[in-house]
Amino acid sequence: WHFGEEVAIDYTNSDTLSLYNVGVALRMESGKVDSAPMTFQGGCVAPSGAFFSSDVVLQAKEVHSGGSFTEIKTLWVENALFGERGDYTFILTPGLDVEGVWMAGVTIEKTR
């Protein structure tokens, strides 16, 4: 995954009242995980076109291994409110080249 190369992830929202924790996950080739922090620019475009962005930092200490791949996850935004119904687009862009990335995505979990 190369510096400046965007990955876009779409999410359709119908719940405008609940709060959610939004995380970032990378699935990587097992031998390619480095202990140095990886910094990404994260952004979200709401259905109305409103835009939110902030840095995301992933560390290898947040690792879940599955044989040939390793998954690294981190919390990005806590207690987010998706105040509009419709399609949101999350955009992740690496700050440096990251070798061995198979998948980049977001996790969206309703808070209790």
C-alpha positions as CSV (number, residue, x, y, z in Angstrom):
1,W,0.0,0.0,0.0
2,H,1.7,3.2,-1.2
3,F,2.0,6.7,0.3
4,G,-1.0,8.8,-0.8
5,E,-3.0,5.8,-2.2
6,E,-6.5,6.1,-0.9
7,V,-8.8,3.2,0.1
8,A,-12.5,4.0,0.2
9,I,-15.0,2.0,2.3
10,D,-18.7,2.6,2.0
11,Y,-21.1,2.3,4.9
12,T,-24.9,2.7,4.7
13,N,-26.5,4.2,7.9
14,S,-30.1,4.1,8.9
15,D,-29.7,4.7,12.7
16,T,-29.3,8.4,13.4
17,L,-29.7,8.1,17.2
18,S,-27.1,5.5,18.4
19,L,-23.5,6.1,19.2
20,Y,-20.8,4.0,17.5
21,N,-17.1,3.3,18.0
22,V,-15.2,3.4,14.7
23,G,-12.0,1.6,14.3
24,V,-9.4,0.9,11.6
25,A,-8.1,-2.6,10.8
26,L,-5.3,-3.8,8.5
27,R,-4.9,-7.4,7.4
28,M,-1.3,-8.0,6.6
29,E,1.0,-10.8,5.5
30,S,2.3,-12.3,8.8
31,G,6.0,-11.7,8.2
32,K,5.5,-8.0,7.2
33,V,4.3,-6.6,10.5
34,D,6.6,-4.0,12.0
35,S,6.5,-2.8,15.6
36,A,6.8,0.8,14.6
37,P,3.6,2.9,14.6
38,M,1.9,3.3,11.2
39,T,0.2,6.7,10.6
40,F,-2.7,7.1,8.2
41,Q,-5.0,10.0,7.3
42,G,-8.5,9.0,8.0
43,G,-11.6,10.7,6.6
44,C,-15.3,10.3,6.4
45,V,-17.7,11.9,3.9
46,A,-21.3,12.1,5.1
47,P,-24.3,11.7,2.7
48,S,-24.7,15.6,2.7
49,G,-21.0,15.9,1.6
50,A,-19.8,17.1,5.1
51,F,-16.2,15.9,5.7
52,F,-14.4,14.8,8.9
53,S,-10.7,13.9,9.0
54,S,-8.0,13.1,11.5
55,D,-4.8,11.0,11.9
56,V,-5.0,7.3,12.7
57,V,-2.1,5.6,14.4
58,L,-1.8,1.8,14.4
59,Q,0.7,-0.1,16.5
60,A,1.6,-3.8,16.1
61,K,0.8,-4.4,19.8
62,E,-2.9,-4.5,18.7
63,V,-2.4,-7.8,16.8
64,H,-4.6,-10.8,16.1
65,S,-2.8,-13.6,14.2
66,G,-4.4,-16.1,11.9
67,G,-1.6,-18.1,10.4
68,S,-0.7,-16.5,7.0
69,F,-2.1,-13.1,8.0
70,T,-2.0,-10.8,10.9
71,E,-4.7,-8.3,11.7
72,I,-4.0,-5.0,13.4
73,K,-6.8,-2.9,14.8
74,T,-7.2,0.4,16.7
75,L,-10.0,2.6,17.9
76,W,-10.2,5.7,15.7
77,V,-13.4,7.7,16.8
78,E,-15.2,6.9,20.1
79,N,-19.0,7.6,20.5
80,A,-19.5,8.8,16.9
81,L,-23.0,9.8,15.9
82,F,-24.0,9.2,12.3
83,G,-26.6,12.0,12.2
84,E,-27.7,11.4,8.6
85,R,-29.4,8.5,6.9
86,G,-27.6,7.2,3.8
87,D,-24.2,6.3,2.5
88,Y,-21.0,7.4,4.3
89,T,-17.6,6.9,2.7
90,F,-14.5,6.3,4.9
91,I,-11.2,7.1,3.3
92,L,-7.8,5.8,4.6
93,T,-4.5,7.1,3.2
94,P,-1.1,5.9,4.4
95,G,1.5,8.4,5.5
96,L,4.3,6.1,4.3
97,D,4.5,3.0,2.1
98,V,3.2,0.0,4.1
99,E,4.5,-3.4,2.8
100,G,2.3,-6.5,2.9
101,V,-1.2,-5.1,3.3
102,W,-3.9,-7.4,2.0
103,M,-6.9,-5.4,3.3
104,A,-7.7,-2.1,4.9
105,G,-11.0,-1.5,6.5
106,V,-13.1,0.1,9.2
107,T,-15.0,-1.5,12.1
108,I,-18.2,0.1,13.3
109,E,-19.6,-1.1,16.6
110,K,-22.6,0.3,18.5
111,T,-21.7,1.4,22.0
112,R,-23.8,0.1,24.9
